[in-house]
């Protein structure tokens, strides 16, 4: 895992109150969190499972975004 370069934001009493990270690091963290949440949701989901072939057919039928 790569190191995240961060800058601390401090208040008038020199207490750390926030952290700044560059946008690329933020986007990577956001993607990781979304993927983790999706995996956890899939683990909890007790609905019907599709075989790969069925999933591909289902995916083809979904409306395309413009």
C-alpha positions as CSV (number, residue, x, y, z in Angstrom):
1,X,0.0,0.0,0.0
2,X,1.3,3.4,-0.9
3,X,1.9,6.1,1.7
4,X,-0.6,8.9,1.7
5,X,0.9,12.4,1.9
6,X,-1.1,14.4,4.3
7,X,-1.2,17.9,5.8
8,X,-2.8,18.6,9.1
9,X,-5.0,21.5,9.7
10,X,-4.7,23.0,13.2
11,X,-6.8,25.4,15.1
12,X,-5.8,28.5,17.1
13,X,-4.9,26.2,20.1
14,X,-2.6,24.1,17.9
15,X,-5.0,21.1,17.9
16,X,-5.2,19.0,14.8
17,X,-8.8,19.4,13.5
18,X,-8.6,18.1,9.9
19,X,-6.4,16.4,7.3
20,X,-5.7,17.5,3.7
21,X,-4.8,14.9,1.1
22,X,-4.4,15.3,-2.6
23,X,-7.4,14.6,-4.9
24,X,-5.9,11.4,-6.4
25,X,-5.3,9.9,-2.9
26,X,-8.9,10.9,-2.0
27,X,-10.3,9.3,-5.1
28,X,-8.4,6.1,-4.5
29,X,-9.6,6.0,-0.9
30,X,-13.2,6.6,-2.0
31,X,-12.9,3.8,-4.6
32,X,-11.5,1.4,-2.0
33,X,-14.3,2.2,0.5
34,X,-17.0,1.8,-2.2
35,X,-15.5,-1.6,-3.3
36,X,-15.3,-2.8,0.3
37,X,-18.9,-1.7,1.0
38,X,-20.1,-3.5,-2.1
39,X,-18.3,-6.7,-1.1
40,X,-19.9,-6.5,2.3
41,X,-23.3,-5.9,0.8
42,X,-22.9,-8.9,-1.5
43,X,-21.9,-11.1,1.5
44,X,-25.1,-10.1,3.3
45,X,-27.3,-10.5,0.2
46,X,-29.3,-13.7,0.3
47,X,-31.0,-13.2,-3.1
48,X,-30.6,-15.6,-6.1
49,X,-27.1,-16.0,-7.5
50,X,-26.6,-15.9,-11.3
51,X,-24.2,-18.0,-13.2
52,X,-21.7,-16.0,-15.4
53,X,-23.7,-16.7,-18.6
54,X,-26.9,-15.6,-16.9
55,X,-25.3,-12.4,-15.5
56,X,-23.9,-11.5,-18.9
57,X,-27.4,-11.9,-20.5
58,X,-28.9,-9.8,-17.7
59,X,-26.3,-7.1,-18.2
60,X,-26.9,-6.9,-21.9
61,X,-30.6,-6.2,-21.2
62,X,-29.9,-3.2,-18.9
63,X,-30.6,0.2,-20.4
64,X,-27.4,1.9,-21.6
65,X,-26.4,5.2,-20.1
66,X,-25.7,8.1,-22.4
